[in-house]
Every structure is written in structure tokens, then in C-alpha cells.
Amino acid sequence: MASPTVTTRRSSARPEERLLDDVDLDLVAALQVAPRTPVNALADVLDSSPSTIARRLSRLRDDRLLRVVGRVDWPLITTENPRQVWIKCAPGRSEEVARRILELPEVQTLLLTTGSADIYCSVYPLLGTDIFDLLTNRLPAIEGIVSTESQLVLRAHTMGQSWRLHRLTDEQTGHLREHAVQVTRDRLTSPGQLSDLEERTLDLMVANGRIPAADIARELGVSRSTAYRTSQSLLECGALVPRVEIEPTLLGFPLNALMALTVLPQAIPGLLDTLGGHPSARHVSMVAGSASVIHYGVFRDEEDLAHFITTDLGAFPAVTTVNTCVGVRVLRRHWTARDGVRLGERVDAPPSRPAP
């Protein structure tokens, strides 16, 4: 699927897009390729000085515009696959309902939407969670909710950490990939395989995906070599994947859209591959429910979204229906609150231990 060619653009950038200049945008693009790349290497790739890169990183963190966190592999935090939930609310109750839903640590992402649903959220059955009770009792019992529809994620083809801002040359990207985490060992299948030191290290790396071994050693009271070996082990077995948290609006993609697609069964694998490679894709999954595939994408504007629906999706005759909800406001993404384009606090849900 080719990148959309958009013929109409807004005449000027939105105010929030002007918070980042070209150097900042290059830095974000570099971190998306290899989030743990050392400052000196980032400076070399971006033809800048280490002091400039370090200063830019600090400003982006201090202004709550960017954070590198760690995504924990599903088997270490969940009892089964996530659900995607679509919620209809009584008139005028959507924001109130959303605030109540945000009290649930199992809710990883939440958007206020327009379309066939008022709220979209992804729900992860954390260790210790009764997912049936959550979906059939606790969630529907929230005052103001009219109805809910949940869909079981069967295959998560594309995850949020895969989305990229394409600004760098192939040569720059190649150099950065030398610093990218490579999974070289068998994946863990349960939290019981983690030692106490690994669990505590994992907690630190979830909060700070760039944390150096020296800081881990100081926090946990172990040698630097032990901290390095432990953190590398977690990365190499895929227990944790560093990811960049930044609102796409800052990068020129202010329009969030969630498309529930009904697809002929035999065409689902090919569609997942194609959508997963589309530049808009933040989350692409095969689900069990009223839809077959969910495509969560970010777009530059309405024309960009229209082109995607009519041309890119339109190239697939096996897609029989498209139900689109547009995100009006992102309130939580990857367990991190959003205050417009700024990042808030993370939900206090330990990554490797049962939720209270």
C-alpha cells in the first residue's frame, strides 16, 4: 500500500506543532528507531553536538512532550489477550464516564470519540483481574454508560511503538539500527520466570526506557556489571521493549481515527500485512466480534483520512464495511495520561506483579 498522496493541506502548522523545531523532530525520529541510542551516537547520526542533543532531550522531558518508557511483553502482565471496547453514553455524560473509566488500571488507552461510539478503550486483563467481571459488571455499571461492545484481540499485528516519523535518510536509519534492541533469546512465558532482581529492574525500565546501568545499580544496590547484564537480558528476551511516548499531534498528525473493518476471512492475513505497513498505522489487530480487523491510525488532516478510506482501503474488495470513529481527545495512551500534547502520570499498575 503506497503512502497517501494528499492534494490539500492546511496553510500553516497548528500552534502545538510549533513546539518542536527540525532538530527536535529529527531527534524524535531517531529515538523511534532506537530508543536507547546513547547521546554521543545520536549526535553523530544527526550531525549535531552531544551537548545539543542532551539539552534537547532534557527540554523535551522537562516540558512533558516526550518520554521513553518500556513496554512489557503481554505474558508477563496479563492472563489473556486484551479487549478493545466501544462505549455509548447517555447524552452529555461522555467526559464524566471517561473519568470513571480512567480509575481502572486495566485500561491502557482511552479516547473520547465521535461516530458510532462515544468512548474507545483498550483493556488489558492484568494479573489478578477477573476480566469477565470487569467487562460484564464493573464497566457497564458505571453511571452514564448506555451500552458496551468488546472485541477480543486475536492477533496484534502492529503496536504503537512501531509507528514512525519518517524524516531520516536510509544511511542515518542504518546507523541507528546498530543501537536498536535485538531479541536473541527465547521469550518468557510467565512472570514466575523472573527473578526478584529482574522484576525490580523491569519496574525501573518501564518508567524509564533509557535508564543506564549505572542508575539501575545505584537504585537497586547492585554492581554496575550486574545491572547491565540484568537489563540486557530483559531486552534480549523481549520481556521489555523501549518505546517513545509522544503525541502524534506534535509531529503533524492531529487526527486519530479508529476503523472497524468487516473483511472476508481469507483476506484477513494479507490485509493485516498491508495495513501494518501503512504510515498511519499505530495499532492494527485481528479481533473477534462484530468486526474482523481494527485499524487505529493517525492522519495529517481530513483529506488524508478520506484518501486512506477511499483509495487505500478501497483497493481491497474483501473489505465489505468500514465503521469509522474519530478521536476527539486522547485521555490515556499506554497507561500514561494525556493533557493535550503533554504527558501526565502513569497508572500505578506494576508490570510484573498482580494488580491489587
Buried (B, 14 or more C-beta within 10 A) or exposed (E): BEEBEBEEEEEEEEEBBEBBEEEBBBBBBBBBBBBBBBBEBBBBBBEBEBEBBBEBBEEBBEEBBBBBBBBBBBBBBBBEBBBBBBBBBEEEBBBBBBEBBBEBBBBBBBBBBEBEBBBBBBBBBBBEBEBEEBBEEEBEEBEBBEEBBBBBBBEBBBBBBBBBBEBBEEEBBEBBEEBEBEEEEEEBEEBEEBEEBBBBBBBBBBBBBBBBBEBBBEBBEBEBEBBBBBBEBBBBBBBBBBBBBBBBBBBBBBBBBBBBBBBEEEBBEEBBEBBBBBBBBBBBBBBEBEBBBBBBBBBBBBBBBBBBBEEBBEEBEBBEEBBBBBBBBBBBBBBBBBEEBBBEEBBEBBBBBEBE
